[in-house]
Amino acid sequence: MLKVQRQEEIVRLCNSSGLVTVNEVAELLGTSPMTIRRDMEELAQEHRIERVRGGAKSVVTVPQMVREFPHDKKRSQHYAEKQHIAKLAVGLLRDGDAVFLGAGKTCNMLASMLQNVERLTVVTTSITAVLELAECPNASVTLLGGDVHAGKNYIETLDPDISHVLRGFYFDKVFITVDGIDLERGYTVNNKNQIGLYTQLARMTRRFYILADSAKYDRRAFASVFPPEKTCRMITTSGAPQKYLDFYARQGIPCTVLPFE
């Protein structure tokens, strides 16, 4: 997550909750308490939040907080889900693995948690993930080139003719996210240029993971990448609708469901 994005989230969390602690924000955003303290100091100097012992509080009036709270609470829940999914994904990695990381907030969170994996080779299209991996001296990182696309939570480079870029690669594990999952249209994305990339990646690994928090379900994005019965490995939470979990079971699709309330 970029600094400006992280600081916006800190302000939003303060406004939605009224008061937050350094540790809970650090856990929610998947970064260190020291980084959050620095961010809070800067935001307090800009009068966007007020620093208190161990955390920060909102400078927004109570009526504004009441109007914003329902939506922000839901967003905070999805952030926490993404973080739990990213932590589980880190546990799947082994020293010496070669992995591909897609773009998206969950993959970026995963990138920020790789400090303890040794001799890791990471290939990605996510500029945001590369910035996170700058703090991982034990990782060899390759950013694939191409046109720059900015999403809501990431910046990605995509080459329309991705086949020649990935020629000869093989990954121990691939982790991607999608923008929507639907039982009719399957796995969908907003950027049609991701179709060729994800299709080829699925042929270049034995362990193709889709990371999906509950917000992805019953949602249709612009372009279909895979049919719903696509053989992959799902990592999701108990917030996913039961009809999808039942579908995965019937289709024999490996699905790890993290308990989450």
C-alpha positions as CSV (number, residue, x, y, z in Angstrom):
1,M,0.0,0.0,0.0
2,L,1.4,3.4,-1.0
3,K,2.0,6.0,1.8
4,V,-0.8,8.3,0.5
5,Q,-3.3,5.4,0.4
6,R,-2.3,4.3,3.9
7,Q,-2.7,7.7,5.4
8,E,-6.1,8.1,3.8
9,E,-7.1,4.8,5.4
10,I,-5.9,6.0,8.8
11,V,-8.1,9.2,8.5
12,R,-11.0,7.1,7.4
13,L,-10.6,4.7,10.3
14,C,-10.4,7.5,12.7
15,N,-13.6,9.1,11.2
16,S,-15.5,5.8,11.3
17,S,-14.5,4.7,14.8
18,G,-13.8,8.0,16.5
19,L,-10.7,6.6,18.2
20,V,-8.2,4.0,17.0
21,T,-4.9,2.6,18.4
22,V,-1.6,2.4,16.6
23,N,-1.5,-1.4,17.0
24,E,-5.0,-2.1,15.7
25,V,-4.4,0.1,12.6
26,A,-1.1,-1.6,12.0
27,E,-2.7,-5.0,12.1
28,L,-5.6,-3.9,9.9
29,L,-3.4,-2.4,7.2
30,G,-0.7,-5.0,7.4
31,T,2.3,-2.7,8.3
32,S,4.5,-1.9,11.3
33,P,3.4,0.1,14.3
34,M,6.4,2.4,13.7
35,T,5.1,3.2,10.2
36,I,1.7,4.0,11.6
37,R,3.1,6.3,14.3
38,R,5.0,8.3,11.7
39,D,1.8,8.5,9.5
40,M,-0.2,9.7,12.5
41,E,2.3,12.3,13.4
42,E,2.2,13.7,9.9
43,L,-1.6,13.6,9.7
44,A,-1.8,15.4,13.1
45,Q,0.5,18.1,11.8
46,E,-1.9,18.6,8.9
47,H,-4.8,18.7,11.4
48,R,-6.5,15.8,9.7
49,I,-6.5,13.7,12.9
50,E,-5.7,14.4,16.6
51,R,-2.9,12.4,18.2
52,V,-3.7,10.8,21.6
53,R,-1.6,8.5,23.7
54,G,-1.3,5.2,21.9
55,G,-3.3,6.2,18.9
56,A,-5.4,8.9,17.3
57,K,-8.9,10.3,17.2
58,S,-11.1,12.0,14.6
59,V,-11.4,15.7,14.2
60,V,-14.7,15.2,12.3
61,T,-17.9,16.3,14.0
62,V,-20.3,13.7,15.4
63,P,-23.0,14.1,12.8
64,Q,-20.5,13.5,10.0
65,M,-19.2,10.4,11.7
66,V,-22.7,9.0,12.1
67,R,-23.4,9.5,8.3
68,E,-20.1,7.8,7.3
69,F,-20.1,4.9,9.8
70,P,-22.2,2.1,8.2
71,H,-20.3,2.2,4.9
72,D,-16.9,2.5,6.5
73,K,-17.6,-0.3,9.0
74,K,-18.3,-2.6,6.1
75,R,-15.1,-1.5,4.3
76,S,-13.1,-2.1,7.5
77,Q,-14.5,-5.6,7.7
78,H,-13.3,-6.4,4.1
79,Y,-9.9,-5.0,4.9
80,A,-9.6,-7.4,7.9
81,E,-10.8,-10.3,5.7
82,K,-8.1,-9.5,3.1
83,Q,-5.5,-9.4,5.8
84,H,-6.4,-12.8,7.1
85,I,-6.4,-14.2,3.6
86,A,-2.9,-12.7,2.9
87,K,-1.5,-14.1,6.2
88,L,-2.7,-17.6,5.3
89,A,-1.2,-17.3,1.8
90,V,2.2,-16.3,3.3
91,G,2.1,-19.6,5.3
92,L,1.9,-21.5,2.0
93,L,5.2,-20.2,0.8
94,R,8.5,-22.1,1.2
95,D,12.1,-20.9,1.1
96,G,13.3,-20.9,-2.5
97,D,9.8,-20.6,-4.1
98,A,9.2,-18.8,-7.4
99,V,5.8,-17.1,-7.2
100,F,3.7,-14.7,-9.3
101,L,1.7,-12.0,-7.5
102,G,-1.2,-10.3,-9.3
103,A,-2.5,-6.8,-8.6
104,G,-5.0,-5.9,-6.0
105,K,-5.1,-5.0,-2.3
106,T,-5.0,-8.6,-1.0
107,C,-1.9,-9.4,-3.2
108,N,-0.3,-6.1,-2.1
109,M,-0.9,-7.1,1.6
110,L,0.7,-10.5,0.8
111,A,3.7,-8.7,-0.7
112,S,4.1,-6.7,2.5
113,M,4.4,-9.9,4.6
114,L,7.2,-11.7,2.9
115,Q,10.2,-10.6,5.0
116,N,10.7,-14.0,6.6
117,V,10.7,-16.1,3.4
118,E,14.2,-16.8,2.2
119,R,15.5,-16.9,-1.4
120,L,12.1,-15.9,-2.8
121,T,11.7,-15.2,-6.5
122,V,8.7,-12.9,-7.2
123,V,7.3,-11.9,-10.6
124,T,4.5,-9.4,-10.6
125,T,2.6,-6.8,-12.7
126,S,1.9,-4.7,-9.6
127,I,4.0,-1.6,-9.1
128,T,2.4,-1.3,-5.6
129,A,3.6,-4.8,-4.7
130,V,7.1,-4.0,-5.9
131,L,7.2,-1.0,-3.5
132,E,6.1,-3.3,-0.7
133,L,8.8,-5.8,-1.6
134,A,11.5,-3.1,-1.5
135,E,11.7,-3.9,2.2
136,C,12.5,-7.6,1.5
137,P,16.2,-7.9,0.7
138,N,15.8,-11.7,0.6
139,A,13.5,-11.5,-2.5
140,S,14.5,-11.3,-6.1
141,V,11.8,-9.2,-7.8
142,T,10.8,-8.8,-11.4
143,L,8.2,-6.3,-12.6
144,L,6.7,-7.2,-16.0
145,G,6.6,-4.3,-18.3
146,G,3.7,-2.9,-20.3
147,D,1.0,-0.2,-20.3
148,V,0.3,1.3,-16.9
149,H,-3.2,0.8,-15.5
150,A,-4.3,2.3,-12.2
151,G,-7.0,0.5,-10.2
152,K,-8.7,1.6,-7.0
153,N,-6.1,0.0,-4.8
154,Y,-3.1,-0.7,-7.1
155,I,-1.0,0.3,-10.1
156,E,-0.3,-2.4,-12.6
157,T,1.7,-2.8,-15.8
158,L,0.2,-5.0,-18.5
159,D,1.5,-6.0,-21.9
160,P,-1.3,-6.9,-24.4
161,D,1.0,-9.6,-25.8
162,I,1.9,-11.2,-22.5
163,S,2.8,-14.6,-24.0
164,H,6.3,-13.6,-25.1
165,V,7.0,-11.9,-21.8
166,L,6.3,-15.0,-19.7
167,R,7.8,-17.5,-22.1
168,G,9.9,-20.1,-20.3
169,F,8.7,-19.2,-16.8
170,Y,7.2,-21.7,-14.4
171,F,6.0,-20.8,-10.9
172,D,5.7,-22.9,-7.7
173,K,2.6,-20.8,-6.8
174,V,0.5,-18.1,-8.4
175,F,-1.7,-15.7,-6.4
176,I,-4.3,-13.5,-8.0
177,T,-7.4,-11.7,-7.1
178,V,-10.5,-10.9,-9.3
179,D,-13.1,-8.2,-9.3
180,G,-16.1,-10.4,-9.2
181,I,-17.3,-14.0,-8.8
182,D,-20.6,-15.2,-10.1
183,L,-22.0,-18.7,-10.6
184,E,-23.1,-17.8,-14.1
185,R,-20.2,-15.8,-15.5
186,G,-17.5,-17.2,-13.2
187,Y,-14.5,-15.2,-12.4
188,T,-14.5,-11.7,-13.8
189,V,-12.2,-8.6,-14.0
190,N,-12.6,-5.0,-14.9
191,N,-9.5,-4.9,-17.0
192,K,-9.8,-7.1,-20.1
193,N,-6.0,-7.1,-20.5
194,Q,-5.8,-9.4,-17.5
195,I,-7.6,-12.2,-19.3
196,G,-4.6,-13.3,-21.4
197,L,-2.3,-12.9,-18.4
198,Y,-4.3,-15.0,-16.0
199,T,-5.1,-17.6,-18.7
200,Q,-1.4,-18.2,-19.4
201,L,-0.5,-18.1,-15.7
202,A,-3.0,-21.0,-15.0
203,R,-0.9,-23.1,-17.4
204,M,2.4,-22.2,-15.8
205,T,1.9,-23.5,-12.3
206,R,0.4,-26.5,-10.4
207,R,-0.9,-24.3,-7.6
208,F,-3.1,-21.5,-8.9
209,Y,-4.7,-19.5,-6.0
210,I,-7.5,-17.1,-6.2
211,L,-7.7,-14.9,-3.1
212,A,-11.3,-13.7,-2.5
213,D,-12.9,-11.9,0.4
214,S,-16.7,-12.0,0.8
215,A,-17.1,-8.7,-1.1
216,K,-16.1,-10.5,-4.4
217,Y,-19.1,-12.8,-4.4
218,D,-22.4,-12.2,-6.3
219,R,-20.6,-9.5,-8.2
220,R,-20.0,-9.3,-12.0
221,A,-17.2,-7.3,-13.5
222,F,-16.6,-6.3,-17.1
223,A,-14.8,-9.3,-18.6
224,S,-14.9,-13.1,-17.8
225,V,-11.6,-14.8,-17.2
226,F,-12.5,-18.3,-16.1
227,P,-15.8,-20.2,-15.9
228,P,-17.1,-20.9,-12.4
229,E,-15.9,-24.6,-12.6
230,K,-12.3,-23.5,-13.3
231,T,-9.9,-25.8,-11.4
232,C,-8.0,-23.6,-9.0
233,R,-7.4,-23.3,-5.3
234,M,-9.7,-20.8,-3.5
235,I,-8.8,-19.0,-0.3
236,T,-11.8,-17.2,1.2
237,T,-13.6,-16.6,4.5
238,S,-16.7,-17.8,6.2
239,G,-18.3,-14.6,4.9
240,A,-18.6,-16.1,1.5
241,P,-22.2,-17.1,0.6
242,Q,-22.8,-20.8,1.3
243,K,-24.0,-21.5,-2.2
244,Y,-20.4,-20.9,-3.5
245,L,-18.9,-23.1,-0.8
246,D,-21.3,-25.9,-1.8
247,F,-20.5,-25.4,-5.4
248,Y,-16.7,-25.7,-4.8
249,A,-17.4,-28.9,-2.8
250,R,-19.5,-30.4,-5.7
251,Q,-16.9,-29.4,-8.3
252,G,-14.0,-30.7,-6.2
253,I,-12.3,-27.3,-6.1
254,P,-9.9,-27.0,-3.2
255,C,-11.2,-24.2,-1.0
256,T,-9.7,-23.0,2.3
257,V,-12.3,-21.1,4.3
258,L,-11.0,-18.9,7.1
259,P,-13.4,-18.4,10.0
260,F,-14.4,-14.7,10.2
261,E,-17.1,-12.8,11.9
